[in-house]
Amino acid sequence: MTLSGADVEPFRGELVAYCYRMVGSFHEAEDLAQETVLRAWKARERYDPARASVRTWLYRIATNVCLTALEGRARRPLPSGLGAPGDDPGAPLTPAFDIPWLQPFPDARFDVDARAGLRLALVAAMQTLPPRQRAVLVLREVLEFTAAEVAGQLGTTVPAVNSALQRARAALADAGESTGLAEVGEPDDPKVREVIERYMRAFERADVPALVRLLTDDAVLEMPPVPLWYRGSRDYGLFMRRVFDLRGGGWRLSRLTANGQPALAAYAPEPGGGHRLHTLQVFTVTGDRIARNVVFADPAVFEAFFDSSDLPR
């Protein structure tokens, strides 16, 4: 059987999501998925449907592409993965562009299943795993390939796959993460939408007490590419007071989703009138409270989510 482009193209979106889980960069994931498709096209005459489905075969190629890309590569962290939380909400906000930060995934770009496996905290925890363990975890737990299929994709044995999966699960458990849904609210859950709506209204009013009431006691605020992060509703509120003292009120926010989580685009008021895109904020909501807000301010992140006319100049 000789494959055509029509056989391969339907898998592009999920291949991008897989590569993203592996490397932690949306832009790089797009390139690696494209490399996967190109390799599949070049090898199309060698594809044997008796040995594997098209999807299984493509993931074998994608896994090899990702493992090659990760050789000698530093992991992509969030600030909370680099050290203890800050204790000074007035500390200088100095970006660290030399760190290869974890990037968010723009949900609107691709229709991807298993969005629970795209959660920011989970993908950040996955980055701490050795690349082959990471691949086993995603292929088995998120994408639900059999152990035999994963062994074929990695060129190893079923016992080796099972052992790698066990170690990966243990590492994630130690980090407080799992591939399941846990208690994290989905963006379309009415309770989650209400929490985010209340956060939007409070933010646009620069109402810090109202923002703090929406937080869990140990809420986390982090702001890549700034390596600082804070834990606790008190420091979160003090930092937001600093933001509003600096930028004033009159912000505008709009809804979107990222990594299968609710997100907001925040537009800061300009001195001469109008608004400028300031940050992309990705929320973790548990129950009726916000447990984490990852605030991205890197223009390279904005390019994946927004039209060029929205981008800061």
Summary of the structure (lengths in Angstrom):
residues: 313
radius of gyration: 20.7
end to end distance: 50.5
largest distance: 65.9
contacts: 982
relative contact order: 0.13
helix: 50%
strand: 17%
